[in-house]
Amino acid sequence: MHGLPTHRRVVSAGQTAPVEPVTVVISRLVRPGREAAYEEWVHDIGLILIEFEGAEGVTVLPPGTAHSGPEWVLVLRFRDYESMVRWKRSDLRARWLARLDDLTVDTGAWEEQTGLETWFTLDGRPTPTGPPPRWKQAVLTTLGLVPLLLASNAALGPVIGTWPGWVRTVVVTPFLVVLMAWVVMPTITRATYRWLYPGQ
């Protein structure tokens, strides 16, 4: 098969594919003199992804912008792993890739990001070509979660303190996840962006 390398994920019997967002990073070298045609191709794929169920957008990083390499980098975002798999198997993607071989040289770069990595991206800024180190993710997640837990215990303790432990967990956990995903982590990521992504 021509085009992007095939990425396989092993799922053990009885397990299901994860349901968190997936980011796919694709790096290609554009052949000299084919830059205009490649930009037109990128424009077309953006229009295609708008109509593809489960796709949540594409970020284009030309050479010399958010990275120092000579490649063009595409960052495709999907709602979940199953949406990404449907895209990989779709006729739309096959037709999209058929136009690519004459325009670019495949660098072999194909990376999926799932889970906590999506907490460390910001709307309005280029999506980095790779996640921050795991230890940085762990540090910032802890810095965001511990104060949130202390504040929620102080605020909700008088109301739900006498409830059974499992009921408190069921009630509080969705509240904390929403705050972490949409308030706390975007704020922390914005404040520490240069530390997370040196050189971006």
C-alpha positions as CSV (number, residue, x, y, z in Angstrom):
1,M,0.0,0.0,0.0
2,H,1.4,3.4,-0.9
3,G,1.2,6.5,1.3
4,L,1.4,6.6,5.0
5,P,2.9,3.8,7.0
6,T,0.5,1.3,8.6
7,H,0.4,1.6,12.4
8,R,-0.9,-1.4,14.3
9,R,-2.2,-1.5,17.8
10,V,-2.5,-4.8,19.7
11,V,-5.6,-5.2,21.7
12,S,-5.9,-8.2,24.0
13,A,-8.9,-10.5,24.0
14,G,-11.7,-9.0,26.0
15,Q,-10.4,-5.4,25.7
16,T,-11.9,-2.6,23.7
17,A,-10.2,0.2,21.9
18,P,-9.8,3.4,24.1
19,V,-12.5,6.1,23.7
20,E,-10.3,9.1,24.5
21,P,-9.3,11.6,21.7
22,V,-6.5,10.5,19.3
23,T,-4.0,12.8,17.6
24,V,-2.2,11.6,14.5
25,V,1.0,13.4,13.5
26,I,2.2,12.9,9.9
27,S,5.5,14.2,8.6
28,R,6.3,14.5,4.8
29,L,9.0,16.1,2.7
30,V,7.6,18.0,-0.2
31,R,9.4,17.5,-3.5
32,P,11.1,20.7,-4.9
33,G,8.8,22.7,-7.1
34,R,5.7,20.9,-5.8
35,E,5.0,23.2,-2.8
36,A,1.9,25.0,-4.4
37,A,0.4,21.7,-5.4
38,Y,0.9,20.3,-1.9
39,E,-0.7,23.3,-0.3
40,E,-3.7,22.8,-2.5
41,W,-3.8,19.1,-1.5
42,V,-3.6,20.2,2.2
43,H,-6.6,22.5,1.6
44,D,-8.6,19.7,0.1
45,I,-7.9,17.3,2.9
46,G,-9.1,20.0,5.4
47,L,-12.4,20.2,3.6
48,I,-12.7,16.4,3.5
49,L,-12.1,16.1,7.3
50,I,-14.8,18.6,8.0
51,E,-17.3,16.1,6.6
52,F,-15.8,13.0,8.1
53,E,-17.6,11.8,11.2
54,G,-15.3,11.7,14.2
55,A,-12.6,14.0,12.8
56,E,-12.1,17.1,14.8
57,G,-9.7,19.1,12.7
58,V,-6.2,19.3,11.1
59,T,-3.3,21.6,11.9
60,V,-0.7,22.3,9.3
61,L,2.9,23.1,10.3
62,P,5.0,24.2,7.3
63,P,8.8,24.0,7.5
64,G,10.4,26.7,9.7
65,T,7.3,27.5,11.7
66,A,6.7,25.5,14.8
67,H,9.6,23.1,14.2
68,S,13.1,23.3,12.7
69,G,12.9,20.4,10.3
70,P,12.4,20.6,6.5
71,E,9.2,18.5,6.6
72,W,5.6,19.6,6.4
73,V,3.8,18.3,9.4
74,L,0.1,17.5,9.5
75,V,-1.7,17.0,12.9
76,L,-5.0,15.2,12.5
77,R,-7.3,15.1,15.5
78,F,-10.0,12.5,16.0
79,R,-12.8,12.1,18.6
80,D,-11.6,8.6,19.5
81,Y,-9.5,5.7,18.3
82,E,-12.4,4.0,16.4
83,S,-12.9,7.2,14.4
84,M,-9.2,7.2,13.5
85,V,-9.3,3.6,12.4
86,R,-12.4,4.3,10.2
87,W,-10.4,7.1,8.6
88,K,-7.4,4.8,7.9
89,R,-9.7,2.2,6.3
90,S,-11.9,4.7,4.3
91,D,-12.0,5.2,0.6
92,L,-11.7,8.9,1.2
93,R,-8.3,8.4,2.7
94,A,-7.2,6.1,-0.1
95,R,-8.2,8.6,-2.7
96,W,-6.5,11.4,-0.7
97,L,-3.2,9.4,-0.5
98,A,-3.3,8.5,-4.2
99,R,-2.5,12.2,-5.0
100,L,0.3,12.3,-2.5
101,D,3.2,10.2,-4.0
102,D,4.0,12.6,-6.8
103,L,4.1,15.5,-4.3
104,T,6.1,14.3,-1.3
105,V,8.7,11.9,0.0
106,D,7.5,9.7,2.8
107,T,9.6,10.2,6.0
108,G,8.0,7.3,7.8
109,A,6.7,9.5,10.6
110,W,3.3,8.4,12.0
111,E,2.5,8.9,15.6
112,E,-0.6,8.5,17.7
113,Q,-1.2,10.4,20.9
114,T,-4.0,9.4,23.3
115,G,-5.1,10.1,26.8
116,L,-3.4,12.8,28.9
117,E,-1.4,14.3,25.9
118,T,-4.6,16.0,24.6
119,W,-4.7,18.0,27.9
120,F,-1.5,19.7,26.9
121,T,-2.7,21.3,23.7
122,L,-4.2,24.8,23.3
123,D,-6.7,26.1,20.8
124,G,-5.2,28.9,18.8
125,R,-1.6,27.6,19.0
126,P,0.0,25.1,16.6
127,T,-0.4,21.6,17.8
128,P,3.2,20.4,18.8
129,T,4.6,17.5,16.7
130,G,5.1,15.4,19.8
131,P,3.8,15.2,23.4
132,P,5.8,16.7,26.3
133,P,7.8,14.2,28.4
134,R,5.7,12.0,30.6
135,W,7.4,13.4,33.8
136,K,6.3,16.9,32.8
137,Q,2.7,15.7,32.2
138,A,2.8,13.9,35.6
139,V,4.1,17.0,37.4
140,L,1.5,19.4,35.9
141,T,-1.4,17.0,36.3
142,T,-0.5,16.6,40.0
143,L,-0.2,20.4,40.4
144,G,-3.7,20.8,38.9
145,L,-5.4,17.9,40.6
146,V,-4.2,18.2,44.2
147,P,-5.5,21.8,44.8
148,L,-8.7,20.9,43.0
149,L,-9.2,17.9,45.2
150,L,-8.6,20.0,48.3
151,A,-10.9,22.7,47.2
152,S,-13.7,20.3,46.3
153,N,-13.4,18.6,49.7
154,A,-13.6,21.9,51.4
155,A,-16.5,23.1,49.4
156,L,-18.6,19.9,49.1
157,G,-17.5,18.2,52.3
158,P,-20.3,19.8,54.5
159,V,-22.9,18.8,51.9
160,I,-21.8,15.2,51.0
161,G,-19.5,14.3,53.9
162,T,-22.0,11.9,55.3
163,W,-22.8,10.1,52.0
164,P,-21.3,6.7,51.4
165,G,-17.8,6.8,49.9
166,W,-18.8,5.3,46.6
167,V,-21.6,7.8,46.1
168,R,-19.2,10.7,46.8
169,T,-16.8,9.3,44.3
170,V,-19.5,8.9,41.6
171,V,-20.8,12.4,42.2
172,V,-17.4,14.3,42.5
173,T,-15.4,12.5,39.8
174,P,-17.2,13.8,36.7
175,F,-17.1,17.3,38.2
176,L,-13.4,17.1,38.7
177,V,-12.7,15.6,35.2
178,V,-14.7,18.5,33.6
179,L,-12.8,21.1,35.5
180,M,-9.5,19.5,34.8
181,A,-10.1,19.1,31.0
182,W,-11.7,22.5,30.3
183,V,-10.5,24.9,33.0
184,V,-7.5,23.7,35.1
185,M,-5.3,22.0,32.5
186,P,-5.7,24.7,29.7
187,T,-4.8,27.3,32.3
188,I,-1.7,25.4,33.5
189,T,-0.7,24.5,29.9
190,R,-0.9,28.2,28.8
191,A,1.2,29.3,31.8
192,T,3.9,26.6,31.2
193,Y,3.7,26.3,27.4
194,R,7.4,27.2,26.9
195,W,8.5,24.8,29.5
196,L,6.4,22.0,28.1
197,Y,7.5,22.7,24.5
198,P,10.9,24.3,24.4
199,G,11.5,26.0,21.0
200,Q,7.9,25.9,19.9
